[in-house]
C-alpha cells in the first residue's frame, strides 16, 4: 500500500503565555468543549503528556461516534505537543500543536499530517462519514483554535 502524505495547518494568535496555551491543548477531557468533532479523551497509562504515553479519544460526526487510541510522539512543554492516531500498529495521522511566543502572547499552530493509504482513507471515511478529511479537518481546526483562543484570553 502506498501512502500520500497530506498536511493541513492553521494558526491563531492569543494574548496568553505559552504555559496557558500548553495547559489547554494538553487538557484531554476539556478538548470536547473546543473541538467540533472531538468529544474529549482520557490518559490510558499516565496522568499527563509524555512521549510514548497513550490516550483514548472520543469523536463524533453527526450520528457517527468512534473512539481512537492515540500515542504522544512529541512533548516539549510549553512549545510542542503531538500525537499519532493508531489503528492496530499503523499510524494513520499525526496531530501537532506548536506554541510560539510573540510580542503580544503566543501563536499556536495546529497541524494534521495524514499518513493513510487510499484504502485506509476510504475506510476512515466510512467510519467517520467524512470523505474529504483534509477540508473537513481544516474547518474544524479553525473552529478549535478560535475556541482555544477564547478560553486562553
N, C-alpha and C positions, 0 to 999 in steps of 0.2 A: 504494500500500500504506500502510495506517495502522499506526502502532506505538502500543503502550500501554506506557509506562514503568513498570516494577516495580522496587522496591528492597528488598533484604534486607540487614540489618546485624546483626552480632553483636560483642560486646565482651568483653574479658577484662582483668584486672589482672595485672601481672607485676612482680616485685621485681628490676628491672634498670634500667639507664639507657636513655634514648631511643636512644642510639648503638648499644647492644647489640641492641635490637629492630629498628632500622633495618637493621643488617647481616644479621639473619636474614630479614626479609621481602624483601630485595633479593638474596638468595643463590639465584639460579635453580637451579643444579644440585642444591642440597640441598632444595629445596621438596618434592621427591618423598618425602623422609623424613617429612614432616609432614602432607601432604595425602592424603586417601583417593583422590582422583581424579587429581591432577596428578602426573606422573612426573618433573618437573624441566624445565629449559629451558636454552637457550644463547643468548647475545647474538649477533645476526646481524652488526651493523655497528658494534659498540663492545665495550668490555671492562667496562662497568658502566652503571648507570642514568643517563639524561639525557632530558629531554623530546625527543621525536621519534625516539629510538632504538628499534629493533625487536628482538624476540627470538622464537625458535621455542619453543613449549611442547609437551610431550608429555602426553597424557592417556589414562587407561584406566578403563573401567567394565565390570566383568565380562569378557566375551570381546571387547568392543569397544575398539579403540585408534584414536586420531586425533591429529593434530598441528595446531597453530594458529600463526598469525602474529599477534603482539601488538605494539602500539606504546605506548611510555611517553607518558602525557598529563600526568602530574603527578610532579614530582621535587623535593621540598622537604626535603632532608636536615636533621635526622632526624625530620621531622614527618609527611610525607605522600608516599606512593608510589602512583601509579595508572597503570593501563594499559587500553587498549581492545583487545578481540578483533576482528580484522579478517577479513572474508570478502570477498575481492576489494577493492573500495573502500568497502564498507559496514562500519560499526562496529556489531557485534551487541550488545555489552555492555561495561561498564566494571567493572574490579575495583580497589578502592581500600583501602589500609591507611592509617589515621590513627593517629598516636602522640602521646599527650598525657602530659606529666609529671604525676605525682601525688605526694603526700607519702610514699608507700611505694615508688615506682618509676614505672611507666607504666600507662596504659590504652591498649590497642590495639583499634581498631575496624576490622573487616574488612567491606566493603560490596560488593555486587554490584548493578549497575544494568543492567536489561535494556532494550535498545532495539529488540528484534526485532519484526517484524510477525507476524501469525498464521501466515503461510506459513513464514517463516524459523524460527519457534518449532517448528513441526511438523517442518521439515527437520532442525533441530538435535536433536530427539528421535529421529529415525530414525538419525542418525549416532551419537549417544551412548547411545541406549537409555533416555533419561530423558524421560518425558512431562511431569512437573511439576518443572521446573528450579528454581523458587523454593524449594520444600520441600526438594528434594534438595540444593541449594546451602547452604541454612541449616544443615542437619545436617552437611554436610561442612565448612563454615566453622567450626562449633563445634569439631569434631574437630581441624581445622588449628590454630586458635588455642590449644586445650588443649596440643597438641604443641609449638607455638612457645613457650608459657609455660614448659613443662618444659625446653625447650632453653635458654631465657634464664636460668633460675634456677640 
